Amino acid sequence: MSTIKVEHHPSEEQLNALGVSGWPTWSKEVSVFPWHFGEQEIAYILQGEVTVTPDGGGDPVSFGKGDLVIFPAGLSCTWNVKQALRKHYQLG
């Protein structure tokens, strides 16, 4: 299975090329919960701090404000939202 990819602080040009500002937003309070990605998701973190641990013993991946994160389709994992999260996201 593919891994979670994190790009710390992508350029404004890259974000504009992706159209991030037009993506929907999603927020989550401090919490721990399981999640499954049925399709690929690209997320740009507007605020918060999160660690995602893939099921089956994968290495935890941490990210936060200013990071661009790609979650592969088929990923099952546990989210640990350490600081309230707000993100732009795009599925597909």
Secondary structure as UniProt FT lines:
FT   STRAND          5..8
FT   HELIX           12..18
FT   HELIX           20..22
FT   STRAND          25..28
FT   STRAND          31..36
FT   STRAND          41..54
FT   TURN            55..57
FT   STRAND          61..64
FT   TURN            65..66
FT   STRAND          67..71
FT   TURN            73..74
FT   STRAND          76..91
//
